[in-house]
Amino acid sequence: MNKIVAKISIFFLDSIAGLSWKNIFRVSTALSWLLFDVVGYRKKVIFENLRNSFPDKSPEEIEVISRNFYIHFTDLILETLKFRTASPKVIRERLEGDLTIVNNLYAQNKSAIFLMGHRGNWELANLFSSLQFSHDCIVVYRPLQNKVFDKWFLDYRTRFGAKLVPMDKIFKELLTPRTKPFVVVLANDQSANPKTAFWTKFLHQDTGVFRGVEAIARKLNLTVLYAEFSKVENKRGYYHVDITTITDTPKEVPVNGILEKQIQILEQDIRLQPHNWLWSHRRWKHCKPECLKPEQLLSLVP
Protein backbone atom coordinates (compact mmCIF):
# COMPACT_ATOMS: atom_id res chain seq x y z
CA MET A 1 0.00 0.00 0.00
CA ASN A 2 1.55 3.32 -1.02
CA LYS A 3 1.49 6.50 1.05
CA ILE A 4 -1.34 8.12 -0.91
CA VAL A 5 -3.67 5.15 -0.45
CA ALA A 6 -2.70 4.94 3.23
CA LYS A 7 -3.46 8.63 3.78
CA ILE A 8 -6.83 8.34 2.02
CA SER A 9 -7.64 5.29 4.16
CA ILE A 10 -6.74 7.14 7.35
CA PHE A 11 -8.88 10.13 6.31
CA PHE A 12 -11.79 7.73 5.85
CA LEU A 13 -11.15 6.03 9.19
CA ASP A 14 -10.87 9.35 11.02
CA SER A 15 -14.17 10.43 9.45
CA ILE A 16 -15.92 7.41 10.96
CA ALA A 17 -14.75 8.56 14.41
CA GLY A 18 -17.14 11.49 14.06
CA LEU A 19 -20.19 9.20 14.10
CA SER A 20 -22.33 8.94 17.22
CA TRP A 21 -21.91 5.85 19.39
CA LYS A 22 -25.33 4.61 18.24
CA ASN A 23 -24.27 4.84 14.60
CA ILE A 24 -20.85 3.33 15.39
CA PHE A 25 -22.55 0.15 16.54
CA ARG A 26 -24.98 0.17 13.61
CA VAL A 27 -21.98 0.21 11.29
CA SER A 28 -20.35 -2.55 13.38
CA THR A 29 -23.40 -4.79 13.04
CA ALA A 30 -23.44 -4.31 9.26
CA LEU A 31 -19.68 -4.88 9.04
CA SER A 32 -19.99 -8.08 11.06
CA TRP A 33 -22.55 -9.44 8.58
CA LEU A 34 -20.37 -8.40 5.62
CA LEU A 35 -17.10 -9.81 7.00
CA PHE A 36 -18.32 -13.11 8.32
CA ASP A 37 -21.55 -13.99 6.50
CA VAL A 38 -20.60 -12.64 3.07
CA VAL A 39 -16.80 -12.67 2.90
CA GLY A 40 -16.27 -15.45 5.44
CA TYR A 41 -13.25 -13.72 7.00
CA ARG A 42 -11.08 -16.33 8.76
CA LYS A 43 -14.14 -18.42 9.61
CA LYS A 44 -12.14 -21.62 9.19
CA VAL A 45 -9.52 -20.39 11.68
CA ILE A 46 -12.15 -19.19 14.14
CA PHE A 47 -14.14 -22.45 14.11
CA GLU A 48 -11.01 -24.59 14.30
CA ASN A 49 -9.75 -22.58 17.29
CA LEU A 50 -13.11 -22.81 19.04
CA ARG A 51 -13.61 -26.54 18.44
CA ASN A 52 -10.09 -27.39 19.65
CA SER A 53 -10.39 -25.11 22.68
CA PHE A 54 -13.85 -26.33 23.72
CA PRO A 55 -14.08 -30.02 22.75
CA ASP A 56 -16.85 -30.48 25.30
CA LYS A 57 -19.18 -27.98 23.61
CA SER A 58 -21.77 -28.93 21.00
CA PRO A 59 -21.74 -27.54 17.44
CA GLU A 60 -24.68 -25.33 18.44
CA GLU A 61 -22.74 -23.88 21.37
CA ILE A 62 -19.72 -23.24 19.18
CA GLU A 63 -21.97 -21.46 16.70
CA VAL A 64 -23.32 -19.17 19.45
CA ILE A 65 -19.81 -18.29 20.63
CA SER A 66 -18.69 -17.58 17.07
CA ARG A 67 -21.68 -15.32 16.40
CA ASN A 68 -21.01 -13.34 19.58
CA PHE A 69 -17.34 -13.13 18.65
CA TYR A 70 -18.16 -11.71 15.19
CA ILE A 71 -19.97 -8.78 16.79
CA HIS A 72 -17.22 -8.36 19.39
CA PHE A 73 -14.58 -8.31 16.64
CA THR A 74 -16.23 -5.59 14.55
CA ASP A 75 -17.13 -3.63 17.69
CA LEU A 76 -13.40 -3.59 18.47
CA ILE A 77 -12.64 -2.11 15.05
CA LEU A 78 -15.28 0.61 15.26
CA GLU A 79 -14.64 1.39 18.93
CA THR A 80 -10.94 1.77 18.20
CA LEU A 81 -11.73 4.38 15.56
CA LYS A 82 -14.07 6.18 17.96
CA PHE A 83 -11.55 6.16 20.80
CA ARG A 84 -9.02 7.81 18.44
CA THR A 85 -10.57 11.20 19.30
CA ALA A 86 -12.49 10.37 22.50
CA SER A 87 -12.10 12.71 25.45
CA PRO A 88 -10.59 11.61 28.79
CA LYS A 89 -14.11 11.70 30.23
CA VAL A 90 -15.36 9.18 27.66
CA ILE A 91 -12.34 6.91 28.21
CA ARG A 92 -13.01 6.84 31.96
CA GLU A 93 -16.71 6.17 31.40
CA ARG A 94 -16.09 3.24 29.05
CA LEU A 95 -13.65 1.36 31.30
CA GLU A 96 -13.97 1.06 35.06
CA GLY A 97 -12.17 -0.89 37.75
CA ASP A 98 -10.48 -0.79 41.14
CA LEU A 99 -6.94 0.62 40.83
CA THR A 100 -6.02 0.24 44.50
CA ILE A 101 -3.22 -2.27 43.78
CA VAL A 102 -1.59 0.06 41.26
CA ASN A 103 -1.98 3.13 43.46
CA ASN A 104 -0.45 1.32 46.43
CA LEU A 105 2.57 0.31 44.35
CA TYR A 106 3.08 3.91 43.30
CA ALA A 107 2.87 5.08 46.91
CA GLN A 108 5.65 2.57 47.70
CA ASN A 109 7.70 3.82 44.71
CA LYS A 110 7.48 0.36 43.09
CA SER A 111 7.43 -0.40 39.39
CA ALA A 112 5.43 -3.23 37.84
CA ILE A 113 4.77 -5.17 34.67
CA PHE A 114 1.18 -5.68 33.51
CA LEU A 115 0.21 -8.85 31.67
CA MET A 116 -2.99 -9.15 29.71
CA GLY A 117 -4.50 -11.12 26.87
CA HIS A 118 -6.31 -9.86 23.80
CA ARG A 119 -9.55 -9.47 25.72
CA GLY A 120 -11.76 -6.43 25.96
CA ASN A 121 -10.51 -3.48 23.95
CA TRP A 122 -6.74 -3.23 24.44
CA GLU A 123 -6.54 0.18 22.74
CA LEU A 124 -9.00 1.50 25.31
CA ALA A 125 -6.94 -0.19 28.04
CA ASN A 126 -3.82 1.62 26.86
CA LEU A 127 -5.53 5.03 26.87
CA PHE A 128 -7.11 4.33 30.26
CA SER A 129 -3.74 3.34 31.75
CA SER A 130 -2.14 6.53 30.49
CA LEU A 131 -4.86 8.62 32.08
CA GLN A 132 -5.35 6.80 35.37
CA PHE A 133 -1.94 5.52 36.42
CA SER A 134 0.47 7.81 38.25
CA HIS A 135 3.36 5.65 37.03
CA ASP A 136 5.18 6.29 33.78
CA CYS A 137 3.25 4.10 31.34
CA ILE A 138 5.39 2.09 28.90
CA VAL A 139 3.61 -0.01 26.29
CA VAL A 140 5.40 -2.77 24.40
CA TYR A 141 4.36 -2.90 20.75
CA ARG A 142 5.29 -4.24 17.34
CA PRO A 143 5.99 -1.48 14.78
CA LEU A 144 3.95 -1.65 11.57
CA GLN A 145 5.71 -1.93 8.22
CA ASN A 146 3.57 0.82 6.71
CA LYS A 147 5.07 4.05 8.08
CA VAL A 148 1.89 6.10 7.62
CA PHE A 149 -0.25 3.67 9.62
CA ASP A 150 2.54 3.19 12.15
CA LYS A 151 2.60 6.93 12.86
CA TRP A 152 -1.21 6.99 13.07
CA PHE A 153 -1.15 4.30 15.76
CA LEU A 154 1.79 5.88 17.56
CA ASP A 155 -0.07 9.21 17.76
CA TYR A 156 -3.19 7.36 18.87
CA ARG A 157 -1.56 5.34 21.63
CA THR A 158 0.62 8.11 23.03
CA ARG A 159 -1.87 10.98 23.09
CA PHE A 160 -2.34 10.73 26.87
CA GLY A 161 1.33 10.28 27.69
CA ALA A 162 2.14 6.59 27.19
CA LYS A 163 5.50 5.70 25.68
CA LEU A 164 5.58 2.93 23.06
CA VAL A 165 8.70 0.79 22.89
CA PRO A 166 9.45 -2.16 20.56
CA MET A 167 10.10 -5.42 22.42
CA ASP A 168 13.70 -5.63 21.25
CA LYS A 169 14.43 -2.25 22.89
CA ILE A 170 12.49 -2.68 26.13
CA PHE A 171 15.43 -3.60 28.38
CA LYS A 172 17.35 -0.51 27.31
CA GLU A 173 14.29 1.65 27.96
CA LEU A 174 13.64 0.22 31.43
CA LEU A 175 17.25 0.65 32.48
CA THR A 176 17.08 4.36 31.64
CA PRO A 177 17.16 6.48 34.83
CA ARG A 178 13.80 8.07 35.63
CA THR A 179 12.31 10.17 38.41
CA LYS A 180 9.29 7.99 39.22
CA PRO A 181 8.27 4.32 38.99
CA PHE A 182 6.91 2.82 35.78
CA VAL A 183 4.47 0.19 34.61
CA VAL A 184 5.13 -1.92 31.52
CA VAL A 185 1.98 -3.00 29.68
CA LEU A 186 1.94 -5.87 27.20
CA ALA A 187 -0.27 -8.61 25.81
CA ASN A 188 1.39 -12.01 26.13
CA ASP A 189 -0.99 -14.29 24.25
CA GLN A 190 0.35 -14.11 20.70
CA SER A 191 2.13 -16.86 18.80
CA ALA A 192 5.73 -17.19 20.01
CA ASN A 193 8.79 -18.56 18.24
CA PRO A 194 8.47 -22.32 18.88
CA LYS A 195 12.20 -22.81 19.47
CA THR A 196 12.48 -20.20 22.23
CA ALA A 197 8.97 -20.34 23.74
CA PHE A 198 7.93 -21.85 27.05
CA TRP A 199 5.59 -24.71 26.17
CA THR A 200 2.53 -25.54 28.24
CA LYS A 201 -1.11 -26.61 27.87
CA PHE A 202 -3.60 -23.85 27.14
CA LEU A 203 -7.21 -24.55 26.18
CA HIS A 204 -6.41 -28.25 25.62
CA GLN A 205 -3.57 -27.48 23.20
CA ASP A 206 0.22 -27.39 23.30
CA THR A 207 0.97 -23.67 23.38
CA GLY A 208 4.19 -21.68 23.15
CA VAL A 209 4.45 -18.60 25.39
CA PHE A 210 6.83 -15.67 25.03
CA ARG A 211 9.52 -15.72 27.73
CA GLY A 212 10.32 -12.00 27.63
CA VAL A 213 7.81 -11.10 30.33
CA GLU A 214 9.40 -13.35 32.91
CA ALA A 215 12.90 -12.31 31.87
CA ILE A 216 12.01 -8.63 32.40
CA ALA A 217 10.34 -9.27 35.75
CA ARG A 218 13.24 -11.34 37.09
CA LYS A 219 15.99 -9.04 35.86
CA LEU A 220 14.40 -5.87 37.25
CA ASN A 221 12.59 -7.51 40.21
CA LEU A 222 9.22 -6.09 39.12
CA THR A 223 5.84 -6.83 40.64
CA VAL A 224 3.86 -8.81 38.07
CA LEU A 225 0.20 -7.84 37.69
CA TYR A 226 -2.55 -9.37 35.59
CA ALA A 227 -5.34 -7.29 34.07
CA GLU A 228 -8.57 -8.95 33.02
CA PHE A 229 -10.76 -6.90 30.68
CA SER A 230 -14.31 -8.19 30.59
CA LYS A 231 -17.18 -6.86 28.52
CA VAL A 232 -20.13 -5.37 30.39
CA GLU A 233 -23.08 -7.57 29.45
CA ASN A 234 -25.75 -6.00 27.24
CA LYS A 235 -23.86 -2.69 27.09
CA ARG A 236 -21.80 -2.45 23.92
CA GLY A 237 -18.61 -0.45 24.21
CA TYR A 238 -18.30 -0.71 27.99
CA TYR A 239 -15.66 -2.74 29.83
CA HIS A 240 -14.51 -3.61 33.33
CA VAL A 241 -10.95 -4.31 34.48
CA ASP A 242 -9.98 -6.57 37.39
CA ILE A 243 -6.35 -6.28 38.50
CA THR A 244 -4.67 -9.07 40.45
CA THR A 245 -1.10 -9.71 41.58
CA ILE A 246 0.71 -12.72 40.16
CA THR A 247 3.80 -12.11 42.31
CA ASP A 248 5.64 -9.41 44.25
CA THR A 249 8.80 -11.50 44.32
CA PRO A 250 9.51 -12.73 40.78
CA LYS A 251 13.02 -13.97 41.58
CA GLU A 252 11.57 -16.40 44.12
CA VAL A 253 9.05 -17.96 41.73
CA PRO A 254 10.15 -21.22 40.05
CA VAL A 255 11.37 -20.81 36.48
CA ASN A 256 8.41 -20.38 34.08
CA GLY A 257 6.05 -20.12 37.07
CA ILE A 258 4.99 -16.58 36.18
CA LEU A 259 4.16 -17.61 32.62
CA GLU A 260 2.26 -20.68 33.78
CA LYS A 261 0.19 -18.66 36.25
CA GLN A 262 -0.66 -16.05 33.65
CA ILE A 263 -1.79 -18.61 31.09
CA GLN A 264 -3.94 -20.39 33.71
CA ILE A 265 -5.71 -17.17 34.68
CA LEU A 266 -6.24 -16.22 31.04
CA GLU A 267 -7.82 -19.60 30.31
CA GLN A 268 -10.19 -19.25 33.27
CA ASP A 269 -11.27 -15.81 32.05
CA ILE A 270 -11.80 -17.02 28.49
CA ARG A 271 -14.05 -19.80 29.76
CA LEU A 272 -16.15 -17.28 31.69
CA GLN A 273 -16.66 -15.03 28.65
CA PRO A 274 -15.57 -17.07 25.63
CA HIS A 275 -16.52 -14.68 22.84
CA ASN A 276 -14.27 -12.00 24.37
CA TRP A 277 -10.94 -13.13 22.91
CA LEU A 278 -9.22 -12.82 19.54
CA TRP A 279 -10.26 -16.15 18.01
CA SER A 280 -9.38 -14.97 14.50
CA HIS A 281 -5.68 -14.95 15.46
CA ARG A 282 -3.67 -18.02 14.42
CA ARG A 283 -2.56 -18.66 17.99
CA TRP A 284 -1.63 -22.29 17.41
CA LYS A 285 0.07 -22.05 14.02
CA HIS A 286 3.34 -23.43 15.46
CA CYS A 287 3.85 -26.98 16.65
CA LYS A 288 5.81 -27.93 19.73
CA PRO A 289 9.39 -28.71 18.62
CA GLU A 290 9.85 -32.48 18.58
CA CYS A 291 13.61 -32.09 18.88
CA LEU A 292 13.28 -30.91 22.49
CA LYS A 293 12.49 -33.36 25.25
CA PRO A 294 9.94 -32.33 27.92
CA GLU A 295 12.60 -31.91 30.60
CA GLN A 296 14.61 -29.65 28.27
CA LEU A 297 11.61 -27.45 27.59
CA LEU A 298 10.98 -27.01 31.30
CA SER A 299 14.58 -26.24 32.08
CA LEU A 300 15.02 -23.39 29.62
CA VAL A 301 15.68 -20.27 31.69
CA PRO A 302 14.24 -17.00 30.37
Disulfide bonds with the S-S distance in Angstrom:
none
